[in-house]
Amino acid sequence: MAEMQALLDHLGGLLNQLSDQEKRKLSLAIGRKLRKSQSARITNQQNPDGSSYQPRKNQKLRDKKGRIKNKMFTRIKLARFMKLKQEPQGVGLGFMGNVAFIAQVHQFGLRDRVRRKKNSPVVKYPTRELLGFTSDEINMIENDVLNHVATKL
C-alpha cells in the first residue's frame, strides 16, 4: 500500500484538475484493467512480487469425469466474485460473499477448517497473496492517468 500512496502523491496534482465525472470514469477504467491483471496473475499462480504460490498438499488428482484438477482459485478470479466498488476516493477491488472469507484466509495465511463440517480438521494455510500491486500495474496506472490528463488538456 505504500507504493500506492507514493503514486497518489505523485499524481495528486494532475488528478485534482479533473472533474468528478472524469475521475469516476478514469477510476473505473483503471479498476477494470486491474481486475483483468489480477485475474491473470491468479491464473498464473503468482504473488505480486513474482514468486509462485506455495503449492497445495497432495490430493486426489482426478475427479469423477477423469479430468485432472490441480489449479487453485479457478473460480475465485471470475468477475462475478472479484467486484469493483466505486468509492469517493476512487475504486475498490475485492471479493464478495463467501469467497471473501476464503480469499482472506489465503491472503493472510490464516487458520480455517478444511471443510465446513464440525469434525473437519483445522489447518493453517500458507500465505498466497491474491490481491496486490505489481510494478507493472503501478506503471500502468501512472500511464493511464497521464494519458487521460494529456487528452483533457
N, C-alpha and C positions, 0 to 999 in steps of 0.2 A: 504494500500500500504506500510505502514511502516513495516508490517510483512514480506512482500516480499523482501524489501530492506535488512532487517536483515538476511533473508535466503540467499540472494545473497552474502552478505558479508561473511557469514559463509562458503558457498560452493564455493566461488570465486576461491580460490587456486586450488581446485580439478578440476574445470571446465577449468581452463587455461591449464591444462595438456592434454586436449583432442584436437584433430584436428578439423578443421571447419566442416568437413563432419560428424564426430561423434557428434559434438554439435548440428547440424541440425537434425540428426536422433533422438537424445535424446529429443530435444525440441519438435519435432513433436509427439513423443510417449507420452510425458507428456501432451502436448496440447490435444491429443485425450482423455486421461484419464480425464483431467479436464473438457472437454466438456461433457463427459458422466456423470461425477459427478454433474456438474452444472445443466444439464438437469434433473437428478433425483431429485435434490433439488428443482427445479422449479415445478416439478410434485408434490412433497410433500408440495408445497406452503409454503416454509420456507425461511427466511432471512439467511445470512451466520452465524449470531450469534445463530441460532437455534430457534428464535422466529417465530411465524406464521405470514403470511401476514395478513394485515388488510383486512377483508372480504369486498367484493364489496357490493354496495347497493342492496336492493331487486329489482328484475327484474321479467319479465315474465319467469317462470322457465321451461316451456315446449316449444319445437319448434314445427314445423308443423307435424312432424312424431311422436310426443308423447314422445320423449326422454327428460329426464331431463338434462339440461345443466347448470352446476354451477361451473365448474373448470375454473380458469383463466389461460391464457397463454398456451393453449393446443397446438397451432401450433408454437408459437414463440420459443419453446425449440427444435424444429427439427433441424437436422444437416444442412438442406438447408438454414436455416435462421441464425443459430449460426455458424459462419465461423471461421476457423483457418487461420491466416495470418502469413507467415514466415517473420520475421524481422531480421535485423542484430544482435540485442541483444538477440533474442530468438524467441518466437512465441507469437502472439496476438490472443485473443479470443474475438469476438464481434459480433454484429448483423449487417446485411447488408440491404440496401434498405429502404423501408418504415417501416419495422419492427424496424429499428434502432431508428427512431423517437418515436415510441410507447414505446420501451424499455427505452429510455432516459426519457420520461415523467414519467414513473413509477419508474425508478431507483432513480431519484432525487425529485420526488413529485412535478412536475411542473403543470402549468395550460394548459388545452387544451380543444378544442371543443369535445363534446360527439360524434357528427357525423360530417362529412365533409361538411354539408350544411351550408349556410351562416347564417341562423337564429337559428342554434343549440346553446344550452346554453354552456357557458364556465365553466368548473369545475376544481377545484384544486384536483388533485389525491393524495392519500396518498403515502408515500414512501414505495416502495416494492423493495428491493434490488435483482435484477435478477442475477447480476454477483458480485462475491466477494469470497474471500478465507475463507474457514473454517479451523479450526485447523487440521482436518483430512486430508484435501487437502495439507496443508503445510507439514505435516508429510509424506504424500505420495510422494511429490516432493523430499523431502530430502532423503527418502529411495530409490527412483528410481535413483537419481544421485549417491548415494553411491554404489548401486548395479552395476550400469553401469561402474563406475570408478574401482570398485573392479575386474570386469571381464576383464577390459582392462589392468590392471597392472600385 
